[in-house]
Amino acid sequence: MKTAAIPAVRVSPELRQAAEEVLQSGETLSGFVEDAVRRNVEFRHAQKAFIERGLASGQAARKSGAYVPAAAVLGKLARRLDKARKGRTGRAGAKAAA
């Protein structure tokens, strides 16, 4: 398969310099740009799939009439948050005691 070129992008000298400053050893600016484009494409595919799943879920809920009340969802999230905060405090205290 032949490779294709991405159109040249004009950027400010400051942005180019900032990009060059974060290059890792052996990394080229072209490789950095390719990686950025690849990651953004993957992110947008994942974002689109997420939105599609959410819309399908909403449609299924409307069709079935089965909804979870917002108060129940918020309550469960609050309990999870409290548990996570307590777990974090417990680990920090255990490290300090050691």
Backbone as a chain_set.jsonl record, in Angstrom:
{"seq": "MKTAAIPAVRVSPELRQAAEEVLQSGETLSGFVEDAVRRNVEFRHAQKAFIERGLASGQAARKSGAYVPAAAVLGKLARRLDKARKGRTGRAGAKAAA", "coords": {"N": [[0.847, -1.175, 0.0], [0.546, 2.171, -0.836], [1.857, 5.112, 0.698], [0.341, 8.143, 1.906], [0.345, 11.718, 1.796], [-0.111, 14.161, 4.338], [-1.635, 17.308, 4.213], [0.467, 20.204, 4.314], [0.767, 22.145, 7.25], [0.381, 25.363, 8.33], [1.857, 26.998, 10.988], [2.334, 29.017, 13.933], [5.576, 30.401, 14.689], [6.113, 30.064, 17.407], [4.51, 27.886, 18.191], [5.627, 25.842, 16.65], [8.208, 25.79, 17.757], [7.582, 25.081, 20.393], [6.587, 22.504, 19.945], [8.88, 21.245, 18.954], [10.474, 21.365, 21.222], [9.393, 19.457, 22.917], [9.9, 17.042, 21.777], [10.884, 13.661, 21.896], [13.883, 11.752, 22.467], [15.364, 10.926, 19.427], [12.983, 11.222, 18.077], [11.102, 12.588, 15.415], [9.852, 15.694, 14.069], [7.938, 15.275, 12.107], [7.126, 12.655, 12.75], [6.024, 13.146, 15.248], [3.86, 14.793, 14.555], [2.405, 13.007, 12.969], [1.736, 11.077, 14.906], [0.132, 12.658, 16.569], [-2.018, 13.219, 14.863], [-2.958, 10.62, 14.407], [-3.733, 9.837, 17.032], [-5.765, 11.716, 17.499], [-7.622, 11.019, 15.545], [-8.301, 8.427, 16.454], [-9.396, 9.137, 18.939], [-11.628, 10.629, 18.115], [-13.111, 8.668, 16.793], [-13.706, 6.994, 18.963], [-15.162, 8.803, 20.509], [-17.362, 9.28, 18.831], [-18.494, 6.701, 18.803], [-19.159, 6.476, 21.516], [-21.131, 8.471, 21.778], [-23.039, 7.438, 20.015], [-23.701, 5.049, 21.387], [-24.829, 6.148, 23.689], [-27.053, 7.523, 22.627], [-28.453, 5.348, 21.568], [-29.001, 3.958, 23.922], [-30.652, 5.776, 25.235], [-32.797, 5.77, 23.465], [-33.62, 3.103, 23.712], [-34.431, 3.118, 26.37], [-36.573, 4.909, 26.274], [-38.266, 3.44, 24.638], [-38.749, 1.113, 26.158], [-39.61, 2.174, 28.5], [-38.311, 1.97, 30.868], [-36.637, 3.561, 33.246], [-33.984, 4.966, 35.245], [-34.24, 6.732, 38.154], [-32.95, 10.06, 38.491], [-32.128, 10.859, 41.04], [-31.475, 8.43, 42.243], [-29.267, 7.616, 40.738], [-27.464, 9.725, 41.254], [-27.214, 9.413, 44.009], [-25.949, 6.897, 44.178], [-23.547, 7.506, 42.897], [-22.519, 9.39, 44.689], [-22.098, 7.771, 46.943], [-20.112, 6.078, 45.943], [-18.075, 7.933, 45.53], [-17.61, 8.802, 48.169], [-16.676, 6.386, 49.268], [-14.345, 6.018, 47.749], [-12.883, 8.245, 48.53], [-12.535, 7.692, 51.257], [-11.023, 5.373, 51.066], [-8.706, 6.37, 49.9], [-7.771, 8.067, 51.911], [-7.296, 6.2, 53.909], [-5.175, 4.697, 52.828], [-3.203, 6.665, 52.612], [-2.826, 7.277, 55.295], [-1.84, 4.827, 56.192], [0.614, 4.712, 54.878], [1.917, 6.851, 56.038], [2.202, 5.939, 58.629], [3.988, 3.907, 58.348]], "CA": [[0.0, 0.0, 0.0], [1.294, 3.422, -0.895], [1.556, 6.076, 1.744], [-0.195, 9.413, 1.437], [0.836, 12.862, 2.567], [-1.084, 15.059, 4.951], [-1.27, 18.657, 3.772], [1.305, 21.009, 5.206], [-0.016, 23.009, 8.13], [1.136, 26.542, 8.742], [1.696, 27.289, 12.411], [3.177, 30.115, 14.403], [6.915, 29.949, 15.097], [6.068, 29.655, 18.812], [3.961, 26.535, 18.276], [6.636, 24.917, 16.119], [9.271, 25.686, 18.75], [7.048, 24.312, 21.52], [6.524, 21.102, 19.518], [10.253, 20.739, 18.878], [11.008, 21.256, 22.577], [8.873, 18.273, 23.61], [10.259, 15.825, 21.059], [11.699, 12.72, 22.651], [15.127, 11.384, 21.799], [15.179, 10.179, 18.186], [11.677, 11.502, 17.479], [11.097, 13.687, 14.448], [8.65, 16.519, 14.082], [6.965, 14.576, 11.265], [6.588, 11.545, 13.538], [5.201, 13.74, 16.288], [2.609, 15.238, 13.924], [1.668, 11.801, 12.585], [1.185, 10.512, 16.131], [-0.954, 13.541, 17.018], [-3.164, 13.008, 13.962], [-3.464, 9.26, 14.674], [-4.438, 9.851, 18.317], [-6.988, 12.499, 17.375], [-8.563, 10.199, 14.774], [-8.78, 7.387, 17.366], [-10.261, 9.785, 19.926], [-12.91, 10.996, 17.495], [-13.872, 7.427, 16.578], [-14.218, 6.583, 20.277], [-16.179, 9.785, 20.885], [-18.554, 9.01, 18.015], [-19.088, 5.452, 19.295], [-19.741, 6.791, 22.818], [-22.378, 9.214, 21.537], [-24.0, 6.503, 19.422], [-24.188, 4.162, 22.449], [-25.703, 6.936, 24.55], [-28.325, 7.747, 21.926], [-29.165, 4.06, 21.496], [-29.48, 3.661, 25.268], [-31.809, 6.647, 25.471], [-33.91, 5.285, 22.64], [-34.098, 1.85, 24.315], [-35.146, 3.471, 27.6], [-37.88, 5.478, 25.887], [-39.086, 2.362, 24.085], [-39.139, 0.182, 27.215], [-40.184, 2.909, 29.624], [-37.527, 1.677, 32.069], [-35.688, 4.629, 33.55], [-33.464, 5.016, 36.604], [-34.391, 8.114, 38.604], [-31.699, 10.808, 38.641], [-31.74, 10.849, 42.452], [-30.842, 7.138, 42.52], [-27.945, 7.643, 40.101], [-26.627, 10.659, 42.006], [-26.941, 8.795, 45.302], [-24.955, 5.852, 43.989], [-22.275, 8.173, 42.611], [-22.048, 10.0, 45.949], [-21.576, 6.689, 47.783], [-18.845, 5.646, 45.347], [-17.101, 8.98, 45.804], [-17.269, 8.716, 49.593], [-15.871, 5.178, 49.454], [-13.029, 6.273, 47.155], [-12.183, 9.211, 49.388], [-12.143, 6.988, 52.479], [-9.937, 4.463, 50.69], [-7.498, 7.169, 49.674], [-7.329, 8.531, 53.223], [-6.769, 5.028, 54.609], [-3.863, 4.356, 52.264], [-2.252, 7.732, 52.967], [-2.533, 7.107, 56.721], [-1.013, 3.624, 56.344], [1.952, 5.057, 54.42], [2.517, 7.759, 57.015], [2.506, 5.169, 59.821], [5.093, 2.984, 58.042]], "C": [[0.891, 1.237, 0.0], [0.913, 4.318, 0.274], [1.021, 7.349, 1.112], [0.337, 10.516, 2.329], [-0.336, 13.637, 3.152], [-0.68, 16.463, 4.525], [-0.427, 19.384, 4.821], [0.41, 21.956, 6.007], [0.862, 24.17, 8.545], [0.809, 26.837, 10.202], [2.603, 28.45, 12.777], [4.555, 29.559, 14.771], [6.934, 29.466, 16.549], [5.541, 28.237, 18.966], [4.966, 25.521, 17.746], [7.746, 24.71, 17.144], [8.813, 24.848, 19.946], [6.992, 22.826, 21.175], [7.926, 20.499, 19.477], [10.852, 20.528, 20.272], [10.535, 20.002, 23.307], [9.172, 16.971, 22.878], [11.138, 14.949, 21.942], [12.931, 12.355, 21.826], [14.84, 10.52, 20.568], [13.856, 10.443, 17.481], [11.793, 12.694, 16.531], [9.809, 14.485, 14.574], [7.559, 15.873, 13.226], [6.314, 13.413, 12.014], [5.66, 12.033, 14.624], [3.842, 14.155, 15.726], [1.77, 14.036, 13.518], [1.003, 11.165, 13.801], [0.004, 11.341, 16.631], [-2.205, 13.343, 16.159], [-3.794, 11.649, 14.249], [-4.273, 9.229, 15.973], [-5.756, 10.616, 18.224], [-8.044, 11.729, 16.577], [-9.153, 9.108, 15.67], [-9.739, 7.972, 18.399], [-11.623, 10.1, 19.32], [-13.756, 9.775, 17.175], [-14.494, 6.963, 17.899], [-15.334, 7.516, 20.734], [-17.482, 9.54, 20.124], [-19.266, 7.751, 18.505], [-19.77, 5.679, 20.642], [-21.085, 7.496, 22.653], [-23.44, 8.288, 20.961], [-24.561, 5.551, 20.472], [-25.145, 4.907, 23.375], [-27.061, 7.187, 23.914], [-29.144, 6.467, 21.832], [-29.739, 3.687, 22.858], [-30.711, 4.504, 25.595], [-33.028, 6.185, 24.7], [-34.491, 3.999, 23.235], [-34.884, 2.145, 25.592], [-36.525, 4.05, 27.277], [-38.817, 4.381, 25.387], [-39.61, 1.437, 25.189], [-39.847, 0.881, 28.371], [-39.434, 2.693, 30.921], [-36.445, 2.741, 32.252], [-35.19, 4.463, 34.982], [-33.584, 6.472, 37.042], [-33.034, 8.785, 38.832], [-31.211, 10.781, 40.085], [-31.032, 9.544, 42.81], [-29.424, 7.098, 41.942], [-27.006, 8.537, 40.895], [-26.27, 10.094, 43.381], [-25.866, 7.733, 45.193], [-23.583, 6.459, 43.704], [-21.684, 8.796, 43.87], [-21.458, 8.935, 46.866], [-20.231, 6.187, 47.255], [-17.734, 6.655, 45.642], [-16.652, 8.947, 47.255], [-16.358, 7.526, 49.861], [-14.458, 5.394, 48.907], [-12.223, 7.234, 48.01], [-11.703, 8.544, 50.673], [-10.99, 6.038, 52.204], [-8.632, 5.199, 50.487], [-6.92, 7.638, 51.002], [-6.696, 7.388, 53.997], [-5.388, 4.645, 54.11], [-2.827, 5.403, 52.648], [-1.859, 7.609, 54.436], [-1.623, 5.908, 56.96], [0.417, 3.908, 55.914], [2.659, 5.931, 55.448], [2.951, 6.991, 58.266], [3.726, 4.273, 59.611], [6.457, 3.597, 58.153]], "O": [[1.864, 1.321, 0.749], [-0.214, 4.278, 0.768], [1.226, 7.598, -0.076], [0.73, 10.279, 3.471], [-1.4, 13.751, 2.543], [0.511, 16.772, 4.483], [-0.591, 19.202, 6.027], [-0.572, 22.492, 5.493], [1.965, 23.974, 9.055], [-0.355, 26.914, 10.595], [3.513, 28.815, 12.032], [4.682, 28.386, 15.123], [7.69, 28.555, 16.885], [6.057, 27.466, 19.775], [5.137, 24.453, 18.335], [8.176, 23.58, 17.375], [9.562, 24.009, 20.448], [7.311, 21.981, 22.011], [8.131, 19.368, 19.917], [11.649, 19.611, 20.472], [11.21, 19.534, 24.223], [8.741, 15.904, 23.316], [12.023, 15.439, 22.644], [12.992, 12.627, 20.627], [14.153, 9.502, 20.665], [13.635, 9.928, 16.385], [12.487, 13.671, 16.812], [8.811, 14.009, 15.115], [6.382, 15.921, 13.585], [5.103, 13.209, 11.925], [4.631, 11.416, 14.896], [2.804, 13.902, 16.338], [0.553, 14.041, 13.7], [-0.158, 10.76, 13.736], [-1.007, 10.789, 17.065], [-3.319, 13.303, 16.68], [-5.017, 11.532, 14.327], [-5.366, 8.664, 16.014], [-6.755, 10.201, 18.812], [-9.229, 11.784, 16.904], [-10.363, 8.882, 15.654], [-10.772, 7.374, 18.699], [-12.654, 9.862, 19.948], [-14.982, 9.829, 17.271], [-15.666, 6.587, 17.943], [-16.338, 7.064, 21.285], [-18.568, 9.587, 20.702], [-20.493, 7.729, 18.61], [-20.846, 5.133, 20.887], [-22.06, 7.148, 23.319], [-24.602, 8.34, 21.364], [-25.759, 5.265, 20.466], [-26.161, 4.352, 23.796], [-28.094, 7.079, 24.573], [-30.364, 6.484, 21.993], [-30.846, 3.155, 22.939], [-31.686, 4.007, 26.159], [-34.148, 6.205, 25.211], [-35.709, 3.822, 23.261], [-35.893, 1.494, 25.864], [-37.516, 3.72, 27.928], [-40.013, 4.393, 25.678], [-40.77, 1.027, 25.162], [-40.592, 0.255, 29.125], [-39.862, 3.174, 31.97], [-35.472, 2.799, 31.501], [-35.88, 3.893, 35.827], [-33.074, 7.36, 36.358], [-32.091, 8.152, 39.307], [-30.007, 10.689, 40.329], [-30.086, 9.553, 43.598], [-28.497, 6.604, 42.585], [-25.873, 8.148, 41.18], [-25.151, 10.277, 43.86], [-24.965, 7.674, 46.03], [-22.572, 5.979, 44.216], [-20.474, 8.732, 44.086], [-20.428, 9.167, 47.499], [-19.32, 5.904, 48.034], [-16.605, 6.281, 45.96], [-15.46, 9.05, 47.545], [-15.378, 7.644, 50.597], [-13.482, 4.993, 49.541], [-11.019, 7.054, 48.191], [-10.588, 8.802, 51.127], [-10.078, 5.913, 53.022], [-7.569, 4.705, 50.863], [-5.704, 7.609, 51.193], [-5.68, 7.574, 54.666], [-4.518, 4.302, 54.909], [-1.691, 5.06, 52.975], [-0.697, 7.811, 54.788], [-0.742, 5.952, 57.818], [1.352, 3.393, 56.529], [3.854, 5.77, 55.696], [3.948, 7.344, 58.896], [4.416, 3.919, 60.568], [7.459, 2.92, 57.92]]}, "num_chains": 1, "name": "protein.A"}
